[in-house]
Amino acid sequence: MKYEQATEPGAILVVDDTPTNLEVILDFFSGQGFKVFVAEDGESAIKQMTYVRPDLILLDVIMPGIDGFETCRRLKSMEGTIDIPIIFMTALNDTVNKVKGFSAGGVDYVTKPIQREELLARVNTHIKLRRLQQHLEEKEREANQLLLNVLPQPIVDQLKRDGTVLAESFSDVSVLFADIVGFTEFSAQQDPKMLIEVLNSLFSSFDRFVDALKLEKIKTIGDCYMVVGGAPISCSDHVQKIAELALSMRKEIQSFNQTHQMNFAVRIGINSGPVVAGVIGTKKFSYDLWGDTVNMASRMETYGLSNEIQVTERIYQQLREAYSFEGRGEIDIKGKGKVRTYLLKARKNTDTSD
């Protein structure tokens, strides 16, 4: 439900069972430019929270039904109203009741008869404090989102908690490298703006696939795209998820070509196995992977074929029951010698053109 928005200098809810008190406070704060809502008891005040969100609540203590202390406790237990500052207005001037008010969640306690100028000063102070808190929370959310743009959520949580991230070993993950075939030649003929638009369009589509499959994008290097499944959060089906990502990426390239009259292709390599993962650097840091598993996945892409998904024997053995493959035989890979590889074609019982 859309809430009625507070405007400068703010909106307040006045809760008091005495009509004359309501009228005096309403007239005074309205005259100061405030938007004022009123309620005659605690239950009415709580109900109003379903359609208004004031910046502050002025709350009487002695009222019919639930008293002000209980009203405050209930408001502070509700998700949408927990952060709204509450100032008690009451003739109860003893220490015991003041302690009860602050214990219930109130931020201030004003005794009757009300001095309007004093009350105005307190209201303005608490509204300013709340808006400052909201501003700081918004900045924290923005900073957190910036971190999430370059680091996985578990790593952000660990950095915020411990200040550092230690390297971690994973016994079994799947790693994918993808390269846009033809992009280098295309880039030599186009202006920079066009290059960025094309690459952003393709990689944004890849990002959506990664998010949907709950995989982790590691980085892009030029027109190369790297993804891991099974880290930093372990999962048992990371091989299948990486395979689905590869098939979706290849299909997306074909669709992109048809829509934009382009002639790109994608070359993809996949491998699985153990890796070491962690954050490197203290400036412009990034989450990265190391190990022979990563190197072999990169080789699968480098020595692959245009519009094909080349995988290792390990990937083939894990997926051959559910996916169709074409054996490529042994290929000579620098630093590895003869390596048997396969081309992933499609899920079984599906159109292999996908």
Phi, psi and chi 1 to 4 in degrees:
 res  aa     phi    psi   chi1   chi2   chi3   chi4
   1 MET       -  138.4  179.9  179.3  -65.3      -
   2 LYS   -78.3  127.0 -176.1  177.2  179.7 -179.4
   3 TYR   -89.2  151.7  -64.2  114.5      -      -
   4 GLU   -71.5  123.1 -168.3  162.8  -11.3      -
   5 GLN   -82.2  140.4  -62.3  -61.4  -50.5      -
   6 ALA   -75.9  142.5      -      -      -      -
   7 THR  -119.7  163.3   57.0      -      -      -
   8 GLU   -59.6  142.0  -67.1  -68.0  -12.4      -
   9 PRO   -78.7   -2.1   31.7  -36.3      -      -
  10 GLY   146.6  177.5      -      -      -      -
  11 ALA  -124.9  138.0      -      -      -      -
  12 ILE  -130.7  151.8   61.1  175.2      -      -
  13 LEU  -111.0  124.9  170.5   64.4      -      -
  14 VAL  -105.8  123.9 -177.3      -      -      -
  15 VAL  -118.3  112.6 -171.9      -      -      -
  16 ASP  -158.9  137.0 -161.9  -51.1      -      -
  17 ASP   -87.5    0.0   66.0  -40.9      -      -
  18 THR  -100.5  113.7  -55.7      -      -      -
  19 PRO   -55.6  -38.7  -26.2   35.2      -      -
  20 THR   -66.1  -37.6   54.5      -      -      -
  21 ASN   -63.7  -43.7  -70.9  -17.6      -      -
  22 LEU   -59.9  -44.0  -75.8  177.5      -      -
  23 GLU   -64.9  -43.8 -175.8  177.4   -8.1      -
  24 VAL   -63.5  -47.5  168.8      -      -      -
  25 ILE   -68.3  -38.8  -63.9  175.4      -      -
  26 LEU   -59.7  -49.3  172.1   60.8      -      -
  27 ASP   -62.6  -43.0  -70.7  -15.8      -      -
  28 PHE   -65.5  -50.9  175.5   70.0      -      -
  29 PHE   -73.2  -31.8  -81.2   97.9      -      -
  30 SER   -62.2  -40.3  -64.3      -      -      -
  31 GLY   -65.7  -22.2      -      -      -      -
  32 GLN   -89.3    3.2  -60.9  -62.9  -39.4      -
  33 GLY    95.1    4.4      -      -      -      -
  34 PHE   -80.4  150.8  -73.4   83.4      -      -
  35 LYS   -90.7  124.3 -173.1  175.2 -174.6   66.2
  36 VAL  -118.7  127.2 -176.9      -      -      -
  37 PHE  -107.3  151.7  -54.6   98.1      -      -
  38 VAL  -130.3  151.8  -62.8      -      -      -
  39 ALA  -146.9  142.8      -      -      -      -
  40 GLU   -93.8   -6.9  -65.0 -178.6   -8.8      -
  41 ASP  -159.7  173.0   54.9   53.1      -      -
  42 GLY   -64.7  -41.3      -      -      -      -
  43 GLU   -61.1  -42.7  -66.9  -73.9   -0.2      -
  44 SER   -64.0  -38.8  -61.2      -      -      -
  45 ALA   -62.2  -44.4      -      -      -      -
  46 ILE   -64.1  -40.5  -67.2  171.1      -      -
  47 LYS   -62.9  -36.8  -70.9  178.5 -179.2  178.2
  48 GLN   -63.3  -23.7  -76.5 -154.9   49.7      -
  49 MET   -66.7  -10.2  -68.1  -58.0  101.5      -
  50 THR   -77.0  -15.4   61.9      -      -      -
  51 TYR  -137.6   -3.0   57.2   89.6      -      -
  52 VAL  -130.5  153.1  -60.2      -      -      -
  53 ARG  -134.2   89.5  -79.9  -66.3 -177.0  -88.5
  54 PRO   -71.3  163.2   29.3  -35.8      -      -
  55 ASP   -79.1  -21.7  -65.6  -65.5      -      -
  56 LEU  -160.2  153.7 -178.3  140.5      -      -
  57 ILE  -122.5  129.3  -62.0  172.5      -      -
  58 LEU   -99.7  118.9  -65.9  174.5      -      -
  59 LEU  -127.3  120.8 -178.9   58.7      -      -
  60 ASP   -71.6  157.7 -170.1   15.2      -      -
  61 VAL   -97.6  -52.4  171.9      -      -      -
  62 ILE   -87.3  106.7  -57.7  174.8      -      -
  63 MET  -143.2  158.7  -63.2 -176.6  -65.7      -
  64 PRO   -66.4  153.1   23.8  -34.0      -      -
  65 GLY    75.9 -133.9      -      -      -      -
  66 ILE   -76.9  139.1   59.9  173.5      -      -
  67 ASP   -80.6  178.5   64.9   14.4      -      -
  68 GLY   -63.5  -36.8      -      -      -      -
  69 PHE   -62.6  -45.4  -62.7  140.7      -      -
  70 GLU   -68.1  -38.3  178.6   60.1   24.5      -
  71 THR   -59.0  -44.1  -59.9      -      -      -
  72 CYS   -62.1  -44.7 -177.6      -      -      -
  73 ARG   -59.9  -41.6  -81.0 -170.3  -74.5  -92.1
  74 ARG   -67.6  -41.8  -66.1 -168.7 -172.1 -177.1
  75 LEU   -62.9  -36.3  -70.6  170.8      -      -
  76 LYS   -76.3  -10.2  -69.1  -61.5  176.8 -179.5
  77 SER   -96.0   -5.9   68.7      -      -      -
  78 MET   -94.8  134.7  -63.5  163.5   58.5      -
  79 GLU   -58.3  -41.7 -177.7  177.6   -6.5      -
  80 GLY   -78.4  -14.3      -      -      -      -
  81 THR  -121.1    1.0   58.6      -      -      -
  82 ILE   -60.8  -29.6 -172.0  172.2      -      -
  83 ASP   -96.3   -0.4  -66.4  -34.1      -      -
  84 ILE   -76.8  122.7  -61.6  176.8      -      -
  85 PRO   -67.3  140.7   20.3  -29.0      -      -
  86 ILE  -122.8  125.6  -63.7  175.5      -      -
  87 ILE  -108.6  124.1  -62.1  177.2      -      -
  88 PHE   -80.6  139.3  -72.9  104.7      -      -
  89 MET  -122.8  115.8  -55.6 -179.8  -58.7      -
  90 THR  -159.3  157.9  178.2      -      -      -
  91 ALA   -83.7   -7.9      -      -      -      -
  92 LEU   -75.0  105.1  -60.1  174.7      -      -
  93 ASN  -105.9    7.3 -165.7   24.2      -      -
  94 ASP   -85.4  160.2   58.0  -77.3      -      -
  95 THR   -63.7  -38.1  -59.1      -      -      -
  96 VAL   -58.1  -46.6  172.1      -      -      -
  97 ASN   -70.8  -33.0  -79.9  -65.6      -      -
  98 LYS   -63.4  -42.7  -71.8 -178.6  179.6  179.9
  99 VAL   -62.1  -41.2  170.5      -      -      -
 100 LYS   -60.3  -40.5  -74.1  178.5   64.3  176.2
 101 GLY   -64.3  -46.6      -      -      -      -
 102 PHE   -68.4  -35.4  -70.8  120.9      -      -
 103 SER   -65.5  -31.3  -61.1      -      -      -
 104 ALA   -74.3  -16.5      -      -      -      -
 105 GLY   121.3    4.4      -      -      -      -
 106 GLY   -69.5  152.6      -      -      -      -
 107 VAL  -101.6  -14.9  -63.2      -      -      -
 108 ASP  -157.5  164.9 -148.7  -22.4      -      -
 109 TYR  -144.6  113.3 -164.3   97.8      -      -
 110 VAL  -115.6  129.5  178.9      -      -      -
 111 THR   -94.8  146.6   55.6      -      -      -
 112 LYS   -84.2  151.0  -62.8  178.1  180.0  179.5
 113 PRO   -70.7  142.7   26.2  -34.6      -      -
 114 ILE   -74.0  130.8  -61.0  -62.1      -      -
 115 GLN   -91.4  108.4  -60.1  -62.7  -42.5      -
 116 ARG   -60.2  -41.9  -67.5 -178.0  -62.8  178.8
 117 GLU   -66.2  -37.9  -71.0   73.0   14.9      -
 118 GLU   -64.9  -44.3  177.3 -172.8   -8.2      -
 119 LEU   -62.0  -41.5 -179.1   58.9      -      -
 120 LEU   -59.4  -43.8  175.2   61.5      -      -
 121 ALA   -62.6  -42.2      -      -      -      -
 122 ARG   -66.5  -41.5  -68.8  173.4 -175.9 -102.3
 123 VAL   -61.3  -48.1  165.7      -      -      -
 124 ASN   -60.6  -40.8  -78.3  -31.0      -      -
 125 THR   -62.6  -46.1  -64.6      -      -      -
 126 HIS   -72.2  -31.5  -72.2  -64.6      -      -
 127 ILE   -67.9  -41.9  -72.3  179.8      -      -
 128 LYS   -62.7  -41.0  -72.6  177.6 -177.5  177.4
 129 LEU   -63.9  -41.2  -72.8  173.1      -      -
 130 ARG   -65.4  -41.7 -177.3  176.1 -173.1 -120.4
 131 ARG   -67.8  -34.2  -71.7  177.7  175.9  170.3
 132 LEU   -64.6  -42.5  175.3   60.3      -      -
 133 GLN   -61.6  -43.2 -179.9 -175.5   12.3      -
 134 GLN   -62.8  -39.7  -69.1  172.2  -32.9      -
 135 HIS   -63.4  -44.2  175.4   71.9      -      -
 136 LEU   -65.3  -38.4  -66.7  174.4      -      -
 137 GLU   -65.5  -38.1  -70.8  172.1   -9.9      -
 138 GLU   -65.3  -42.0  178.9   61.2   28.4      -
 139 LYS   -64.5  -36.6  -69.1  -58.6  179.7 -177.2
 140 GLU   -65.6  -40.7 -177.2  179.7    1.7      -
 141 ARG   -63.4  -40.4  -75.8 -168.3  -68.2  -90.3
 142 GLU   -64.5  -43.1  -69.5  174.9    1.4      -
 143 ALA   -64.1  -40.2      -      -      -      -
 144 ASN   -64.2  -39.3 -170.0   63.5      -      -
 145 GLN   -66.8  -37.4 -172.3   56.8   52.1      -
 146 LEU   -61.3  -41.6  -73.1  174.0      -      -
 147 LEU   -63.0  -40.7  -79.6  173.8      -      -
 148 LEU   -68.5  -19.4  -70.7  174.2      -      -
 149 ASN   -72.0  -20.2  -73.3  -21.0      -      -
 150 VAL  -121.3  -13.9  -65.2      -      -      -
 151 LEU  -133.3  148.6  -63.1  173.0      -      -
 152 PRO   -65.9  154.1  -17.5   30.4      -      -
 153 GLN   -54.8  -46.1  180.0   71.8   64.4      -
 154 PRO   -61.0  -32.3  -23.2   34.3      -      -
 155 ILE   -73.3  -40.2  -57.2  -54.6      -      -
 156 VAL   -60.2  -44.6  171.0      -      -      -
 157 ASP   -61.0  -41.2  -66.3  -19.7      -      -
 158 GLN   -68.8  -39.5 -172.3  176.3  -10.5      -
 159 LEU   -62.3  -43.0  -86.5  172.9      -      -
 160 LYS   -68.3  -32.2  -68.3  167.7   69.0  174.8
 161 ARG   -81.1  -45.8 -176.8  178.5   63.7 -108.9
 162 ASP  -110.4  -17.5  -56.5  -30.4      -      -
 163 GLY    85.0  -12.9      -      -      -      -
 164 THR  -141.9  162.7   58.5      -      -      -
 165 VAL  -128.9  119.4  175.8      -      -      -
 166 LEU   -84.8  150.7  -60.5  176.1      -      -
 167 ALA   -62.4  143.7      -      -      -      -
 168 GLU  -131.3  139.8 -174.8  176.7    4.4      -
 169 SER   -94.4  138.8  -63.9      -      -      -
 170 PHE  -122.8  127.7  -67.3   87.6      -      -
 171 SER   -75.4  -23.2   61.0      -      -      -
 172 ASP  -156.6  111.2 -171.4   31.0      -      -
 173 VAL  -136.0  169.3  -55.5      -      -      -
 174 SER  -117.3  136.1  -66.3      -      -      -
 175 VAL  -122.5  134.8 -178.1      -      -      -
 176 LEU  -124.7  134.1  174.2  149.5      -      -
 177 PHE  -118.4  136.7  -76.4   88.7      -      -
 178 ALA  -133.1  140.1      -      -      -      -
 179 ASP  -130.3  137.0 -172.5   70.1      -      -
 180 ILE   -82.3  109.9  -52.4  -60.7      -      -
 181 VAL   -76.3  130.0  179.8      -      -      -
 182 GLY    96.4   -6.9      -      -      -      -
 183 PHE   -72.7  -34.0 -168.9   81.0      -      -
 184 THR   -62.4  -46.1  -59.4      -      -      -
 185 GLU   -64.2  -39.6  -65.4   78.1    4.6      -
 186 PHE   -63.1  -40.4  174.4   78.2      -      -
 187 SER   -66.2  -26.3   64.0      -      -      -
 188 ALA   -72.8  -13.8      -      -      -      -
 189 GLN  -113.4   -1.5  -53.6  168.2   14.7      -
 190 GLN  -122.4  156.7  -58.1  -65.4  -29.3      -
 191 ASP   -75.3  158.2   64.8   87.9      -      -
 192 PRO   -56.6  -38.6  -26.7   35.2      -      -
 193 LYS   -61.4  -42.6 -178.2  179.2  178.8 -178.5
 194 MET   -64.7  -40.2  178.6   65.5  169.7      -
 195 LEU   -60.5  -46.9  -67.0  178.7      -      -
 196 ILE   -64.8  -40.9  -65.1  -59.8      -      -
 197 GLU   -62.1  -43.2  -71.9  177.8   -8.3      -
 198 VAL   -66.4  -49.4  169.3      -      -      -
 199 LEU   -64.7  -39.3 -155.6   56.6      -      -
 200 ASN   -64.5  -39.7 -177.6   62.6      -      -
 201 SER   -63.0  -45.6  177.7      -      -      -
 202 LEU   -67.5  -49.1  -74.7  170.8      -      -
 203 PHE   -68.8  -29.9  -77.9    1.9      -      -
 204 SER   -65.3  -38.2  -66.5      -      -      -
 205 SER   -64.2  -43.3  -62.5      -      -      -
 206 PHE   -61.2  -41.0  -64.8  169.6      -      -
 207 ASP   -58.2  -40.9  -71.9  -12.5      -      -
 208 ARG   -64.3  -40.2  -71.7 -168.3  -69.4  -87.9
 209 PHE   -62.9  -44.1  -61.0  146.0      -      -
 210 VAL   -59.7  -46.0  168.4      -      -      -
 211 ASP   -63.3  -43.5  -70.8  -17.0      -      -
 212 ALA   -63.4  -34.3      -      -      -      -
 213 LEU   -90.2   -1.3  -70.7  164.3      -      -
 214 LYS    58.7   43.9  -67.4 -178.3  171.0   53.7
 215 LEU   -99.4 -179.5  -61.1  169.1      -      -
 216 GLU  -125.8  116.2 -168.1   65.9   46.3      -
 217 LYS   -72.7  128.8  174.6 -177.0  174.6 -178.5
 218 ILE   -92.0  -51.1  -61.8  -59.1      -      -
 219 LYS  -172.6  168.3   58.3 -172.6  172.6 -176.7
 220 THR  -122.0  139.7   59.1      -      -      -
 221 ILE  -126.8  101.8  -54.0  172.8      -      -
 222 GLY    64.0 -120.0      -      -      -      -
 223 ASP  -103.2   21.1   57.8  -17.6      -      -
 224 CYS  -102.6  140.6 -175.7      -      -      -
 225 TYR  -128.8  128.4 -168.7   93.5      -      -
 226 MET  -122.6  134.7  178.6 -176.8  177.0      -
 227 VAL  -137.4  149.2  179.6      -      -      -
 228 VAL  -127.8  146.6   65.4      -      -      -
 229 GLY  -120.7  133.6      -      -      -      -
 230 GLY    98.6    4.7      -      -      -      -
 231 ALA  -151.4  144.9      -      -      -      -
 232 PRO   -78.1   -5.5   31.0  -36.4      -      -
 233 ILE  -105.0  119.7  -59.6  175.9      -      -
 234 SER   -67.8  146.6  -60.9      -      -      -
 235 CYS  -151.7  152.3   63.7      -      -      -
 236 SER   -83.3  -18.6   59.5      -      -      -
 237 ASP  -111.4   29.4   57.2  -11.3      -      -
 238 HIS   -64.9  -30.7   55.2   82.4      -      -
 239 VAL   -66.1  -45.7 -179.0      -      -      -
 240 GLN   -62.9  -40.1  -68.2   85.5   -9.3      -
 241 LYS   -64.9  -41.1  -73.3 -177.2  175.4 -178.9
 242 ILE   -65.3  -38.4  -76.6  -73.0      -      -
 243 ALA   -62.9  -43.4      -      -      -      -
 244 GLU   -63.7  -37.8  -70.1  -60.4  -39.7      -
 245 LEU   -62.2  -45.4  172.9   63.2      -      -
 246 ALA   -60.0  -45.2      -      -      -      -
 247 LEU   -63.5  -39.9  -66.0  170.5      -      -
 248 SER   -67.0  -38.4  -64.4      -      -      -
 249 MET   -64.5  -42.8  -66.5  169.0   79.5      -
 250 ARG   -64.7  -40.8 -174.9  170.3   63.9 -177.1
 251 LYS   -66.0  -37.5 -174.3  174.2 -178.3  179.3
 252 GLU   -64.2  -38.8  178.8   63.2   23.1      -
 253 ILE   -62.2  -43.0  -72.2  -73.9      -      -
 254 GLN   -62.9  -42.4  -64.4  168.2   -9.2      -
 255 SER   -66.3  -40.0  175.7      -      -      -
 256 PHE   -61.9  -42.5 -176.8   87.4      -      -
 257 ASN   -61.2  -42.1  -73.3  -22.3      -      -
 258 GLN   -65.9  -39.9  -66.7  175.6    0.1      -
 259 THR   -72.5  -38.4  -58.1      -      -      -
 260 HIS  -109.9    8.7  -60.6  -80.6      -      -
 261 GLN    53.3   46.7  -70.5   76.0   54.6      -
 262 MET  -106.2  175.6  -61.5  -70.0 -174.0      -
 263 ASN  -136.5   44.8 -167.9   33.9      -      -
 264 PHE   -83.3  162.0  -66.3  125.1      -      -
 265 ALA  -139.2  167.5      -      -      -      -
 266 VAL  -125.2  140.9   66.1      -      -      -
 267 ARG  -119.1  120.9 -172.1  173.0   59.5 -122.2
 268 ILE  -123.3  140.1  -60.3  174.5      -      -
 269 GLY  -128.8  139.7      -      -      -      -
 270 ILE  -134.5  141.2  -57.9  174.6      -      -
 271 ASN  -148.3  163.4 -173.8   32.4      -      -
 272 SER  -138.3  158.7   66.5      -      -      -
 273 GLY   150.2 -165.3      -      -      -      -
 274 PRO   -78.8  149.0   28.6  -34.8      -      -
 275 VAL  -144.4  165.5  -59.7      -      -      -
 276 VAL  -112.0  135.2  173.6      -      -      -
 277 ALA  -132.0  149.4      -      -      -      -
 278 GLY   175.8 -176.3      -      -      -      -
 279 VAL  -101.4  132.6  174.2      -      -      -
 280 ILE  -113.2  145.7   56.5  174.5      -      -
 281 GLY    86.0  166.4      -      -      -      -
 282 THR  -116.5  -13.6   57.0      -      -      -
 283 LYS  -128.2  138.0  -66.8 -176.7  178.0  179.9
 284 LYS    50.5   43.6  -62.1 -176.9  179.0  179.3
 285 PHE   -71.2  161.1   44.8   75.1      -      -
 286 SER  -148.0  156.6   62.9      -      -      -
 287 TYR   -88.7  128.9 -176.5   73.8      -      -
 288 ASP  -141.6  170.2 -147.5  -19.0      -      -
 289 LEU  -123.8  148.7  -50.3  176.2      -      -
 290 TRP  -137.5  154.9  -58.9  -87.1      -      -
 291 GLY   131.7  169.7      -      -      -      -
 292 ASP   -63.9  -31.0 -172.4   64.0      -      -
 293 THR   -60.0  -43.2  -63.2      -      -      -
 294 VAL   -65.4  -45.2  179.1      -      -      -
 295 ASN   -60.3  -41.7  -64.2  -25.5      -      -
 296 MET   -68.7  -37.7 -177.2   58.4   78.8      -
 297 ALA   -61.4  -40.6      -      -      -      -
 298 SER   -64.0  -40.8  178.1      -      -      -
 299 ARG   -64.4  -36.8  -62.5  -72.3 -162.3  -78.7
 300 MET   -59.0  -37.9  -71.7  -64.3   99.2      -
 301 GLU   -73.1  -47.7 -180.0  -87.5  -51.0      -
 302 THR   -60.7  -40.6  -58.3      -      -      -
 303 TYR   -96.1   16.1  -70.3   84.4      -      -
 304 GLY   -84.5 -172.4      -      -      -      -
 305 LEU  -118.0  154.3  -57.7  174.3      -      -
 306 SER   -60.7  131.2  178.3      -      -      -
 307 ASN    63.1   26.2  -92.2  -21.6      -      -
 308 GLU  -124.0  156.8  -64.1  -70.6   -3.6      -
 309 ILE  -114.8  101.8  -56.2  165.0      -      -
 310 GLN   -93.0  133.1 -177.4  163.6 -107.3      -
 311 VAL  -131.9  162.9  -54.4      -      -      -
 312 THR   -83.6  170.7   58.3      -      -      -
 313 GLU   -57.6  -37.7  175.5   81.5   25.2      -
 314 ARG   -61.0  -45.4 -176.6 -176.4  177.1   98.6
 315 ILE   -64.7  -44.3  -65.5  -69.6      -      -
 316 TYR   -57.7  -46.1  167.8   72.4      -      -
 317 GLN   -63.8  -32.5  -67.6  -62.8  -22.3      -
 318 GLN   -80.4  -24.1  -67.6 -177.6   76.3      -
 319 LEU  -114.5   -4.8  -64.5 -180.0      -      -
 320 ARG   -64.0  -23.8   63.3  179.2 -175.9  173.3
 321 GLU   -74.3  -29.8  -62.4  -61.9  -34.0      -
 322 ALA  -107.9  -13.0      -      -      -      -
 323 TYR  -130.5  152.4  -67.3   80.3      -      -
 324 SER   -96.3  142.7   57.9      -      -      -
 325 PHE  -132.6  161.3  -68.8   85.8      -      -
 326 GLU  -122.3  123.0  176.8 -174.7  -42.8      -
 327 GLY   -70.4  131.4      -      -      -      -
 328 ARG   -99.4   -9.2 -166.7 -179.0  175.9 -165.9
 329 GLY    83.3 -161.4      -      -      -      -
 330 GLU   -92.9  133.8  -68.2 -174.4  -20.8      -
 331 ILE  -122.0  150.9   60.3  174.4      -      -
 332 ASP   -87.3  112.8 -167.4    7.9      -      -
 333 ILE  -110.7  130.0  -66.2 -179.1      -      -
 334 LYS   -56.6  128.0 -177.4  178.8  179.5 -179.9
 335 GLY    81.9   -8.7      -      -      -      -
 336 LYS  -121.9  -19.7  -60.3  -66.9 -178.0 -178.6
 337 GLY    79.4 -148.4      -      -      -      -
 338 LYS   -77.7  124.3  -64.2  -70.5 -175.4  178.9
 339 VAL  -130.3  129.2  175.8      -      -      -
 340 ARG   -79.9  129.4 -177.3  174.0  -61.7  -80.5
 341 THR  -131.1  165.6   67.9      -      -      -
 342 TYR  -137.5  156.3  -60.3   82.2      -      -
 343 LEU  -108.1  118.1  -57.5  177.8      -      -
 344 LEU   -73.5  126.9  170.9   64.5      -      -
 345 LYS  -105.2  -51.0  -68.3  -61.2 -176.6  178.3
 346 ALA  -172.8  167.2      -      -      -      -
 347 ARG   -66.3  145.3  -68.8 -172.9  -56.4  -85.6
 348 LYS   -66.4  150.5  -72.1 -173.6  175.4  179.4
 349 ASN    65.5   25.1  -57.9  -40.1      -      -
 350 THR  -129.7  166.6   62.0      -      -      -
 351 ASP   -69.0  118.2 -175.6  -11.3      -      -
 352 THR   -67.7  -10.0   58.4      -      -      -
 353 SER   -69.6  -17.7   64.6      -      -      -
 354 ASP   -75.1      -  -72.9  -10.3      -      -
